[in-house]
Amino acid sequence: MEERFKQILKRENEKYNLISRKSFEETFHFLWRLSVQIAEELKPFSSLVDIGSGAGFPGLAIKLIVPQARVLLVEPRRKRANFLQLAITELELRDIEVFRGDFFLFHKEFCNRSFDYLTCMGVRKKESFVREDCNNIKKGYCFITGEKEVERLLHHGKIKKYNSEVKKVSGKDNLFLVIIHRNGKDNCNS
Ligand SMILES: C[S@@+](CC[C@H](N)C(=O)[O-])C[C@H]1O[C@@H](n2cnc3c(N)ncnc32)[C@H](O)[C@@H]1O
């Protein structure tokens, strides 16, 4: 599956410029290994929503790594959302959907559908994705982010009341996983 996904991404990347063309192989393999690491850290989980999936990392890659998981990919940009849908169709995947919209539209429309985890890489202001007015993220959040952002996130009022852990991303000195565990702190108003 890794190889098939790589071929589809490589082909579509020529049209859409989804990830670096110059260092395609290196970037793909780094993002794939990172997705493996995230899947390992979050296990066990049965569902996940990925905000700002872009070229499919980490959400689509995690679906390929943990095929039994139900996955939602949230992506506002039309071409990227179309690419994600095309990859899903060509890879003949089930229990995975693309939602074309941003986080706020997702939050509004998916309040009644729960997910074990929310993942997000490469989108700013990730703390705004931690919400208590809708209890649809059950286990927690995994944000992939740089060093400066780690401190900011951990000290943010919305996040500091939860148990969080920070893991170094293998092969990159300046990239980290911030895993925020909800641990049953479900202040549901919905
Ligand atoms: C820098 S790219 C990262 C893509 C992918 N997650 C990765 O790391 O390879 C950020 C993506 O998030 C999307 N995005 C930006 N703001 C967003 C928001 N508020 N909600 C959902 N997606 C968003 C953009 O369209 C873009 O595809």
The ligand as an ORCA input file, in Angstrom:
! r2SCAN-3c Opt
* xyz 0 1
  C       1.109     23.031      5.359
  S      -0.192     22.027      4.772
  C       0.124     20.506      5.610
  C      -0.483     19.329      4.926
  C      -0.220     17.992      5.623
  N      -0.902     17.903      6.902
  C       1.266     17.783      5.813
  O       1.762     18.121      6.888
  O       1.904     17.317      4.882
  C      -1.591     22.633      5.672
  C      -2.920     22.148      5.125
  O      -3.963     22.512      6.033
  C      -5.027     23.073      5.337
  N      -5.650     24.019      6.287
  C      -5.248     25.288      6.586
  N      -6.039     25.807      7.541
  C      -6.959     24.861      7.872
  C      -8.053     24.803      8.791
  N      -8.377     25.842      9.559
  N      -8.773     23.657      8.866
  C      -8.449     22.600      8.083
  N      -7.432     22.594      7.192
  C      -6.698     23.707      7.093
  C      -4.427     23.699      4.090
  O      -5.356     23.750      3.030
  C      -3.267     22.757      3.792
  O      -3.607     21.732      2.886
*
